[in-house]
Amino acid sequence: MKKIFFIALIVFFSAEKPYACTTFFIHKNGQFAFGRNYDWITDAGMICSNLRGLAKTSMKMPEGATVKWISKYGSITFNQYGKEFPNGGMNEMGLIVEMMWLDGSQYPKPDKRPSMYVLQWIQYQLDNCSSIKEVLATNKKIRISQQGNAPVHYLIADASGEAATVEFLEGKMVVHKGSDLPLAVLANTAYATSSKLVMDFESGFDDGKIHESHSYSDNSVRRFANACAMVKKYQQEDISKPIVDYSFEILEKVNQPEFTKWSIVYDINNKTVYFKTASFRDTKSIAFADIELSCNAKAVSYDMNQPTSGNIGKMMAPFTNELNMGIMRKAVNESKSQVPFNDEFIKNTVAYAAAISCSM
């Protein structure tokens, strides 16, 4: 990749950040759902299928070696700035990885491990892992590059009902899971900080309201607390509303009208993904059962912003470089006030995805 690609990444991740995101994992009676609001300045995006059996080499970062792998699992991802660099997604084993901004993130110092781009780290996990345990184990093999990357953290969940937060603080991976993660919610503040602030006012959880307090003057903590209150209420009370519908209610509660562009709910039990965008509010769904993920199949994709509703799995068309470039151009144009990408960045990203092929 040409140097300009990295310049574009660094400019993107140096942009002023008046936007944010919220994620949560909710479970009840063996049902598991994961919700995510993507808050940004453009809702341009595509849904992509990612096949198993593909031979890949990570994008070369400014420091560190690359890593090679063959994808073990197929996945469905949401991509705004190019295929192979998803904002988040779920694989066929029920593993979900989503990211959010986190000021103060510090990635490990360069060492012998290959380094990765924060978005490709998501695809790597979906390609290679079926559980949280396996995701965490990859920290011995790869690291996120210190240079050219956004300060982010991740919420992940798997089909066993486990969830975990993954953060990089003071150069080390910090994980909360199990008893250290009583409510699997994450916004744009470190989990330990958000949790402490909210638990200091736990009575707010009991009545489902957020108490007026200087501690909640932070938008991120307020969204975290609201989501926690609703997750706790659903898990502890006799609420008959289906878990997917209730998850969308949580997303609406933490919606930021100016900036919430995508609302996504992953139904892990039924391997189905639901979503809506700011431009097209009707809910759409994609079931893994409708998507062929074998290496010899054609990857499919779907422009997220279309006037349709219901199951769109059969409407997905073969992935093309033209769609990849078109979505990227739209996203770049609509976010140019914050991310001054150029044509060379777009072409290089499209070329990277086009070069990946089946290993068989």
N, C-alpha and C positions, 0 to 999 in steps of 0.2 A: 504494500500500500504506500502511496505517496505521502510525503510529509504533510501535505495540505489536509489529509484526512484527520490527522491528529490535532492539527491546529483547529479544525472545525469542532472536534470533540471538546477541546479545552475551552473554546469560546462558549460553546453550549453550556458547559457545566460551570462556567464562571458567571453566567447570566444572573441578574437580580432575580430573586425568587419570591414573588408575592403570591404564589400558588402552593397548593399542598394536596395531600391525598389521605384517605382513611381506609383501613382494612380491618376485618374482624373474622373470627372463626366461631361458629355457633353449633352446638350439638344438643340433641334431646332425643331420648328413647332410641338411640342407635342411628339417628339421622344426623348427617353432617352437611353443613353449608358454609361457604366462604364468600364474604362480600367485599367489594372494592369500589371506591369512587376514585376516578382519575381526574385530578383537577389541574387544568392547564389553560392555554389560550387558543388551542385549536382542537377540534374533535375529529380531524382527519385520522383515519386509521383503517386497518384491514385485519381480518381474522385469517390466520394461516394454519394449514395442517403441516406438520413436520414429521417426516417419515422415519421409521426405524431402519437401521442398516446403512445409513449415510456416513461416508468417510469425511471427517472434518478436521480442519486445523484452525486454531483460534486466531483471531485478528492480532497482528503484531502490534504490541503496545510500545510506548517510548522506552520502557525499561523492562527487562525480563524476556525469557524465551517463550516460544509458542508451545502449545500442547496439542497433540493429535488424539482423536477418538473416533469410534464408530457408534452411532446412536443405537442404544438398546431398545428404547421405547419411543413410540410415536406420541405426538402432543398436538394440542390446539392452543395457539397463542394469539395475543393482541399486539400488533406491531404498528408503530407510528413512524419510526425512522429506519425502516428497512427490515426485510425478512432476515432471520438469524439473530436479530437484536431486539427481542420482545420486551415489552413493558411488563408482561406477566403471562401466565398461562397454566394449564393443567395437562398432565400426561395421562396415558391410557391406564396407568396403575393407580391414578387418583391423587398423585402428588401435585400440589399447587405451590407456586412460588410467585410472590408479588413484592414489588419494591416501592418505597417512599423516600422522599428527601429527608435527610437528617444532618443539619448543620453540626459540625464538630466531629464528624466521622473521620477517623484516621486509619488508613489501611497499613498493613505490615510493611516494614522496611524491605527493600529488595533482598532476596535470598536465592537459594537454588531452585525454588519452585517456579514453574512457568507463571506468567502473569496474565490477567484477563481484564476485559472491559466489563463494567458493571451490568450492562444489558446482556452481553453474551454469557455471563456467569449464570443468568437465569436459564438460557437455552441449554447450557452444559448440564445443569442439574436435571432439567426435564428429560434430556437425552439419556442420562446415565443412572438416575436414581429412582427408586420406588418408594423410599421412606425417608423420614427425617434423619434417622440414624445414618443412612447412607449419605445424605447431603452433608451432614456435619463431618463425616469421615473424609470428605474431599478436601477439607482444609489442610490435610497433610500432603496433598498432591498439587494443589493449585492455590494461587492467591489472587486477590484483586490488585491491580497495578496502583501504585501511589500516584502516578502521573497520568493526566488525561482522563480522570474519572470524576464522576459526581460524588458528593457525600450522601450516601443512601444507607438505608437499612431494609431488612426483608421480614415479611411474615410468611411462614410456610406451614402447610398442613398436609396430612396424608390420609389414606383410606382407612387406617386403623383408628382414626379419631384423635391422633396426636397433633399438636401444634407447637410451633417454636418461633421465637423472634431471633434474628441473626443480625448483630450489629458489630461494627468495627470501631473500637474505642481505644485510644492510646496505643494503636498499632496491634491490637489483639482482637480475635473474634470473641464476642461476648454473646452468650446464648441464654435465653430464658425458656424453660419448658417444664412440663410436669407440675409439681407443686410450686415451682417458681413462676408459673404463668397461670394464676387463678382465672383470669379472663384474657382470652387471646384477642387483644385489640391493639392496634398500632396506628399512630398518626405521624406527626413530624417532630416528636420529642422522644428522647431516649426512653425505652420502656420503664426502666427503674425510676426515672424522674417522674414520668406521667403517673405511674402506679402509686407512688408515694403521695403525690399531691391529691389524687382522687381518694385514696384510702384514708387520708386525713379527714375527709368529709364523707365517710362511708354512709352516713344517714341519707345522703343524696342518692345512693344506690337503692336504699330501701323504699323510697317513695317515688323513684323513677324520675326525679327532678334534679336539676343542677342548682345547688345553693349559690347565691350571689357571694362571690369571694374574689379577692384580688388574685388568688391562685388560678382562677379560671379566666382571667383577662387575656390569657394566651389562647389564641384561636385553636391551636393544635390540642392543648389540654382540654379545652371545652368539647371539641369533637370526640376526643378519646373518652371523656367522662360520659357524654351522651350515649356513645356506642356501648360502653361498658354497662350503663344502666339498663339499656334495652336488651342486651345479650343476657344479663343476669335475670331480668324479668322473665324472659322467654324460657330460660332453662329451669327456673324455680317455680313458676306459676302455671296454672292450668289454662294455657292458651291454645285454642284449637286451630288457629290460623296456620296454614301450611308453612313449613320452614323457609321455602323460597320466597313466598309472598312477604313473610315477616322480615326476611333479610332485606328486601327492597324497601320496606318501611324504615329500617335502620339507616339505609343509605340516603333516603329522603330526609331523615332527621339531621344527618350530618352534611347534607348538600350545601355547597356554596354556589348560589345562583349564578354568579358571574363566571365561575371557573370550573364547576363540575361538568366535565365533558363526556365521560363514560361512567355508567353504573353497571357493574358486573356481579352476577351471583353464580358460583360454581356449586352444583348439586353433585356432591361426591358419590353418594350412594347410587345414583342413576346415571353417573358419568354424562351429565348434561350441563351445558353452559348457557346462561341467560344473560342478555345485555340490552341496554338501550343507550342512545346517545343524546346529546343536547339538541341536535337538529331533528332527530327522529325518535320520538318518545315512546312509540309502541315497542313492547318487549318482544325480542326475537330469541330463539333458542337453537342450539346445535347439540345433537346427541352423538357421542363417539360411535354409536352403533351405525350411524349413517355415513361415516367417513372411513375410507380404506387407507390404512397406514403402512402397508407393506412396502418394502423398498422398491419393488417393481411397479408400484402404482404411481399415478400422477399426483403431485401435491396440489391441493386446491386452496382457494382463497375467496374472500368476500369483502367488498367495500362495505364498511360498517354503516355508512350513511346512505341508506336506500329506504324508500317508502314501502316497506314490507313489515309483516308481523308474523308471529308464530314460528314454526320450525323451518329454518332456512338451510338445513343440512343438505338437502337435495338441490338447492339453488347455488351452492358453491361451485365455482368454475375452476378449470385448471389454472394453476398459478402461472403468471407471466411476468417477465421483466418489465413489460409496459405498465402493468398495474403497480408493481413495486415502485417504479419511477414516478408514476402519476400520483400515488398516495404521498410519497416523499416530497414531491414538488408542492403539493397542496399544503402539507404540514409545514414545510419550510416557508412558503409564502405567507401563511397565516400567522406564523410565529416569528417572522423576520425582525420584529421590534426587539425580541429577546435573544434570538439565535441566528446570527448572520451567516448561515450556511451558504455554500455556493454550488454551482453545477458540478464541479469536480468531486466534491464530497458525495453528491447524490450518485454520480456515475460509478465511483469507486465502491460504494456500498452495494449498489445493484450488481456490479461485476463480481463482488465477493460471493453473494448468494448464488449467482448463476454458475459459479465454478464448482459448487459442491455436487457430488454425484454418488450413486449407489456403489457400495463397496464390493458387491457381488458381480 
